[in-house]
Amino acid sequence: MSSIDEKTPPAFVVKVTSLCHEVLTESFSVYTTLLKIMVPVIILVKVLEELGMVVLIGKALAPLMGVLGLPEAISVVWAATLFTNIYTGVIVFFTIAAEQPLSVAQVTVLGTLMLLSHSIPVEGAVARRAGVPWWLTLLSRVGGAFVLGALLNLIYTRTGWLQQPNDLLWNPEPVDASLLAWLVNQLVALVSIFFIILSLIVLLRIIRALGIETLLTIAVVPLLRLIGVSRSAANITIIGLTLGLSFGAGLLVKDIESGSVDVRDAFLAVCFLGVCHSLIDDTILVLLLGAHLSGALWARVIFALVLMAVVSRLYTRKNPHTV
């Protein structure tokens, strides 16, 4: 009997091993779901970028710059941000800013455009997997960015606010534009995503075990009511707000499949996160360009809440039997 007891692991070891297995399995499930969506789109975007798609989008956007109070040359910054990501847009901005002086108001308008509408191919594909159609992503993020940018330009111009010349607060080092460097960067980013997802799932488990989940839910209830989302999506909404759409939507896809979040909540949460996510790191990045907090954060949050108040009511009207 004693020899059997010696070979039998303690109950807490079995429990910890089982918990680790569950967390890793859950993390790999979310990770593989995101990889299936992101990898093909990333490759396609790179191919189209090499074929000059960013330049074509920039030319298409150039006539709209006047409504936004921006010079036409800046259109390529928004195009690069839309098509690739906000970091590429920042690099393109610094290559143009030296020869194209801008006011703080203009940089704030541009920064707001970049924050609302970036990485559309990748993030749009992730949002589509969570139930948000492409047309709504384009309308809310690209169309919404243009509307908000035009409103900010009107306010800043009419009031004379933030019309002083912009001082660049940061100038990034030149980046290696070779295909090998791009491949290495993408591999590093994709591997990093797994560890971020793993950390998020562990964090969610800890929050639930400590009872913090209830406090967080209570704290965001007013926000959830405004966007028409129930409490079941509270934690994922917080993750999306702080860390980004892809992580929030990826976790929501898992919750939809498990039945812990219904389709309506996922749809509305991802719509909201499309125009209001990564409130910390992306906002800081744009502030380093010289943008003002009034547009980069406050106007973006208010616009997102107003937009979602409309979308949630239209969704309920279209689907009157949803709870």
C-alpha positions in Angstrom: 0.0 0.0 0.0 2.8 2.4 0.9 4.5 1.9 -2.5 1.3 2.7 -4.3 0.9 5.9 -2.2 4.4 6.9 -3.0 3.7 6.6 -6.7 0.4 8.5 -6.5 0.8 12.2 -7.0 -0.8 14.5 -4.4 -4.3 15.8 -5.2 -3.0 19.4 -5.7 -0.4 18.3 -8.2 -3.1 16.5 -10.2 -5.3 19.6 -10.0 -2.5 22.0 -11.1 -1.6 19.7 -14.0 -5.2 19.5 -15.1 -5.5 23.3 -14.9 -2.3 23.9 -16.9 -3.6 21.4 -19.5 -6.9 23.3 -19.7 -5.3 26.7 -20.0 -2.8 25.5 -22.7 -5.6 23.8 -24.7 -7.7 26.9 -24.5 -4.8 29.1 -25.5 -3.9 27.0 -28.5 -7.6 26.9 -29.6 -7.8 30.7 -29.6 -4.3 31.0 -31.1 -5.0 28.6 -34.0 -8.3 30.4 -34.7 -6.5 33.7 -35.0 -3.7 32.2 -37.1 -6.1 30.8 -39.6 -7.6 34.2 -40.1 -4.5 36.4 -39.9 -1.7 34.5 -41.7 -3.5 34.4 -45.2 -4.5 38.0 -44.9 -1.0 39.2 -43.8 0.5 37.4 -46.8 -2.1 38.8 -49.2 -1.6 42.3 -47.8 2.2 42.1 -48.3 1.7 40.9 -51.9 -0.7 43.8 -52.7 1.6 46.2 -50.9 4.5 45.2 -53.1 2.2 45.7 -56.1 1.6 49.3 -55.1 -1.7 49.1 -53.5 -0.8 51.6 -50.8 0.0 54.2 -53.5 -3.3 53.6 -55.2 -5.3 53.9 -52.0 -3.4 57.1 -51.2 -4.3 58.6 -54.6 -8.0 57.6 -54.0 -7.9 59.3 -50.6 -6.1 62.5 -51.8 -9.2 64.4 -52.9 -10.8 63.8 -49.4 -7.9 65.5 -47.6 -9.3 69.0 -48.1 -12.4 68.2 -46.1 -10.2 67.0 -43.3 -8.0 70.1 -43.4 -4.9 68.1 -44.4 -2.6 68.5 -47.4 -3.0 65.8 -50.1 0.5 64.5 -49.5 -0.7 63.2 -46.1 -3.1 60.8 -47.8 -0.4 58.2 -48.2 0.0 58.1 -44.4 -3.7 57.2 -43.9 -3.5 54.8 -46.8 -0.5 53.0 -45.3 -2.2 52.8 -41.9 -5.5 51.5 -43.4 -3.8 48.8 -45.5 -1.0 47.7 -43.2 -0.9 48.9 -39.6 -0.6 52.0 -37.4 3.2 51.5 -37.0 3.8 51.6 -40.7 1.7 54.8 -40.8 3.8 56.4 -38.1 7.0 55.6 -40.1 5.5 57.1 -43.3 4.4 60.1 -41.3 7.9 60.9 -40.2 9.2 60.6 -43.8 6.7 63.3 -44.9 6.5 65.5 -41.8 10.0 67.0 -42.2 9.0 68.5 -45.6 5.3 69.0 -44.8 4.8 71.2 -41.7 1.6 70.6 -39.9 -0.3 72.3 -37.0 -1.2 70.4 -33.9 -4.8 70.4 -35.0 -3.9 68.7 -38.3 -1.8 66.1 -36.6 -4.6 65.4 -34.2 -7.1 64.9 -37.1 -4.6 62.6 -38.8 -3.9 60.7 -35.6 -7.6 60.2 -35.0 -8.0 58.8 -38.6 -5.1 56.4 -37.8 -6.6 55.3 -34.5 -10.1 54.6 -35.9 -9.1 53.0 -39.1 -5.9 50.9 -39.2 -5.0 47.3 -40.1 -8.4 47.0 -41.9 -7.6 43.8 -43.8 -6.4 41.8 -40.8 -8.7 43.3 -38.1 -11.7 43.2 -40.5 -11.1 39.5 -41.1 -11.0 38.8 -37.4 -14.1 40.9 -36.8 -15.8 39.0 -39.7 -15.1 35.7 -37.9 -16.9 37.2 -34.8 -19.9 38.0 -36.9 -19.3 41.6 -38.0 -19.7 41.9 -41.9 -17.1 43.6 -44.0 -19.5 46.4 -45.1 -20.1 47.4 -41.5 -16.4 47.3 -40.6 -15.6 49.6 -43.6 -18.6 51.9 -42.9 -17.9 52.3 -39.1 -14.2 52.4 -39.2 -13.2 54.1 -42.5 -16.4 56.1 -42.9 -16.5 56.8 -39.2 -12.9 58.0 -39.2 -13.6 60.4 -42.0 -16.7 61.8 -40.3 -15.0 62.3 -37.0 -11.9 63.8 -38.7 -14.1 66.2 -40.6 -15.9 67.2 -37.3 -12.6 67.7 -35.5 -11.2 69.8 -38.3 -14.4 72.0 -38.3 -14.1 72.5 -34.5 -10.4 73.2 -34.5 -10.7 75.6 -37.5 -13.7 77.5 -36.2 -12.4 77.9 -32.7 -8.8 78.5 -33.6 -7.8 75.8 -31.2 -4.5 73.9 -31.6 -3.4 75.9 -34.6 0.2 76.3 -33.4 2.9 74.5 -35.4 3.5 70.9 -34.4 6.7 69.8 -32.7 7.8 66.3 -33.4 8.2 64.6 -30.0 9.8 61.4 -31.4 11.6 60.3 -34.5 11.9 56.5 -35.0 15.0 54.9 -36.4 15.0 53.9 -40.1 13.6 50.3 -40.5 14.9 47.5 -42.7 12.4 47.3 -45.6 13.8 44.0 -47.0 11.5 41.0 -47.4 13.6 39.0 -45.0 13.2 41.6 -42.3 9.5 41.7 -42.9 9.3 37.9 -42.6 11.3 37.9 -39.4 9.1 40.6 -37.9 5.9 38.8 -38.8 7.2 35.5 -37.3 8.2 37.3 -34.1 4.8 39.0 -33.9 2.8 35.8 -34.5 4.8 33.9 -31.9 4.3 36.7 -29.5 0.5 36.5 -30.0 0.4 33.0 -28.5 2.1 34.2 -25.3 -0.2 37.2 -25.0 -3.2 35.0 -25.4 -1.8 32.6 -22.8 -1.2 35.5 -20.4 -4.8 36.8 -21.0 -6.4 33.5 -20.3 -4.4 33.0 -17.2 -5.3 36.5 -16.1 -9.0 35.8 -16.7 -8.8 32.7 -14.6 -7.1 34.5 -11.8 -9.7 37.3 -12.0 -12.5 34.8 -11.7 -10.8 32.9 -8.9 -10.3 36.0 -6.8 -13.8 37.4 -7.4 -12.5 40.5 -9.2 -14.6 39.7 -12.2 -17.7 40.8 -10.4 -16.1 44.2 -9.5 -14.9 44.7 -13.1 -18.3 43.9 -14.5 -20.0 46.4 -12.1 -17.4 49.0 -13.1 -18.2 48.7 -16.9 -21.9 48.2 -16.6 -22.7 51.8 -17.6 -20.5 51.4 -20.7 -22.0 48.1 -21.6 -25.5 49.5 -21.3 -24.6 52.3 -23.7 -23.4 49.9 -26.4 -26.1 47.4 -25.7 -23.9 44.5 -24.5 -24.7 42.2 -21.6 -22.4 41.5 -18.7 -21.2 38.2 -20.2 -18.9 40.1 -22.5 -17.6 42.5 -19.9 -14.1 41.0 -19.4 -13.5 40.5 -23.2 -14.6 44.1 -23.8 -12.1 45.4 -21.3 -9.3 43.3 -22.9 -10.2 44.7 -26.3 -10.3 48.3 -25.0 -6.8 47.9 -23.6 -5.0 45.4 -25.8 -6.7 45.5 -29.1 -9.5 44.2 -31.4 -7.8 41.0 -32.5 -7.3 39.7 -28.9 -10.8 40.7 -27.8 -12.4 39.3 -30.9 -10.3 36.1 -30.8 -11.5 35.4 -27.2 -15.1 36.3 -28.2 -15.0 33.7 -30.9 -14.0 31.1 -28.4 -16.8 32.2 -26.0 -19.4 32.1 -28.9 -18.4 28.5 -29.7 -18.6 27.5 -26.0 -22.0 29.3 -25.6 -20.9 31.6 -22.8 -21.5 34.7 -25.0 -24.3 35.0 -27.4 -24.0 36.2 -31.0 -25.7 39.5 -30.3 -23.2 40.5 -27.5 -20.2 39.4 -29.6 -21.5 41.4 -32.6 -22.0 44.6 -30.7 -18.8 44.2 -28.6 -16.7 43.7 -31.7 -18.4 46.7 -33.5 -17.5 48.8 -30.5 -14.0 47.6 -30.3 -13.5 48.2 -34.0 -13.6 52.0 -33.4 -12.4 52.0 -29.8 -9.6 49.6 -28.9 -6.0 49.8 -27.7 -6.8 52.9 -25.7 -3.4 52.9 -24.0 -0.6 51.9 -26.4 -2.0 53.2 -29.7 -3.1 56.5 -28.1 0.5 57.0 -26.7 1.9 56.2 -30.1 -0.2 58.9 -31.8 0.5 61.4 -29.0 4.2 61.0 -29.9 3.4 62.4 -33.3 2.2 65.5 -31.6 -1.5 64.8 -31.6 -3.7 66.3 -28.8 -5.6 64.1 -26.3 -8.9 65.9 -27.2 -9.1 64.0 -30.5 -6.8 61.0 -29.9 -8.8 59.8 -26.9 -11.8 61.8 -25.8 -13.4 62.4 -29.2 -12.7 58.8 -30.2 -14.4 57.4 -27.1 -17.4 59.7 -27.3 -17.8 59.0 -31.0 -17.6 55.2 -30.4 -20.3 55.4 -27.7 -22.6 57.5 -29.9 -22.1 55.2 -32.9 -22.8 52.1 -30.8 -25.9 53.6 -29.3 -27.3 53.8 -32.8 -26.0 50.4 -34.0 -27.3 48.6 -31.0 -30.8 50.0 -31.4 -30.8 49.3 -35.2 -29.7 45.7 -34.4 -32.5 45.3 -31.8 -35.0 46.7 -34.3 -33.9 44.3 -37.0 -33.8 41.4 -34.6 -36.7 42.1 -32.1 -36.5 38.7 -30.5 -32.9 39.1 -29.3 -32.5 39.6 -25.5 
